């Protein structure tokens, strides 16, 4: 016969296991939703780049290759034509909230962009 303490301990463990299982399910669902929304954002970004700046499928493939080999954003700029780089620069200047890094601005960066110093953008 089990003591009252043993029964309480078993019930507590069962409750903890159920809570852990529920938490795991919620985390996996959140991860799936985040992955889907990330894919949606990527598709929207790609469409914008194609429509606004004429970025080709070949250029996207080149950028994926550069990223997969550890390349930087600066390395990827080489994929764009001079005209595309100029169009992007003008668009960022006209759309400061959307043209920043992923459209986000940190504290104290209102209207400013990372990396937008006196360096040549080409």
C-alpha positions in Angstrom: 0.0 0.0 0.0 1.3 3.4 -1.0 1.7 6.2 1.5 0.0 9.5 1.1 3.4 11.1 0.4 4.2 8.6 -2.4 0.8 9.2 -4.0 1.4 13.0 -3.9 4.8 12.6 -5.4 3.5 10.4 -8.2 0.7 12.9 -8.9 3.2 15.8 -8.9 5.5 14.0 -11.3 2.6 13.2 -13.6 1.5 16.8 -13.6 5.0 18.0 -14.4 5.3 15.5 -17.3 2.0 16.7 -18.7 3.1 20.3 -18.4 6.4 19.5 -20.2 4.5 17.7 -22.9 2.1 20.6 -23.4 5.0 23.1 -23.4 6.8 21.0 -26.1 3.7 21.0 -28.3 3.3 24.7 -28.0 6.9 25.4 -28.8 6.8 23.1 -31.8 3.7 24.8 -33.1 5.2 28.3 -32.5 8.3 27.2 -34.4 6.3 26.0 -37.3 4.3 29.2 -37.4 7.5 31.3 -37.2 9.0 29.2 -40.1 6.0 29.8 -42.2 5.9 33.5 -41.5 9.7 33.7 -42.3 9.0 32.0 -45.6 6.2 34.4 -46.3 8.5 37.4 -45.6 11.2 35.9 -47.8 8.7 35.5 -50.7 7.5 39.1 -50.3 11.0 40.4 -50.2 12.0 38.5 -53.3 8.9 39.7 -55.1 9.7 43.3 -54.1 13.3 43.0 -55.3 12.1 41.6 -58.6 9.5 44.2 -59.2 11.3 47.3 -57.8 14.9 46.6 -58.9 14.6 43.9 -61.6 16.6 41.3 -59.6 16.7 38.1 -61.6 16.4 34.5 -60.6 20.0 34.1 -61.5 21.0 36.9 -59.2 19.0 35.3 -56.3 20.8 32.0 -57.0 24.2 33.8 -56.9 23.2 35.5 -53.6 22.2 32.1 -52.0 25.5 30.7 -53.1 27.4 33.6 -51.6 25.5 33.3 -48.3 25.9 29.5 -48.1 29.7 30.0 -48.4 29.7 32.5 -45.5 29.6 35.6 -47.6 28.5 39.0 -46.3 25.9 41.5 -47.5 28.8 43.5 -49.0 29.8 40.4 -51.0 26.2 40.1 -52.3 26.2 43.7 -53.5 28.6 42.6 -56.2 25.8 40.6 -57.8 23.8 43.7 -58.6 24.4 45.9 -61.6 25.5 49.5 -61.0 22.0 50.6 -62.0 20.4 48.3 -59.5 22.7 49.5 -56.7 21.8 53.1 -57.5 18.1 52.3 -57.6 18.3 50.5 -54.2 20.3 53.4 -52.7 17.6 55.9 -53.9 14.8 53.7 -52.6 16.4 53.4 -49.2 16.8 57.2 -49.0 13.1 57.7 -50.0 11.9 54.9 -47.6 14.0 55.2 -44.5 11.7 53.1 -42.3 11.5 50.3 -44.8 14.9 50.5 -46.3 16.9 49.9 -43.1 18.2 46.6 -42.0 15.1 44.3 -42.3 13.0 47.4 -41.9 13.9 47.7 -38.2 15.5 50.5 -36.4 17.3 50.3 -33.0 17.3 53.0 -30.4 18.9 56.2 -31.5 18.9 55.1 -35.2 15.8 57.0 -36.3 16.2 57.6 -40.0 19.7 56.2 -40.0 21.0 52.9 -41.5 23.8 50.7 -40.4 26.7 50.8 -42.7 25.6 54.0 -44.4 28.7 56.0 -43.8 30.9 57.8 -46.3 31.9 54.5 -47.9 31.3 53.9 -51.6 28.2 51.8 -52.2 29.3 50.3 -55.4 
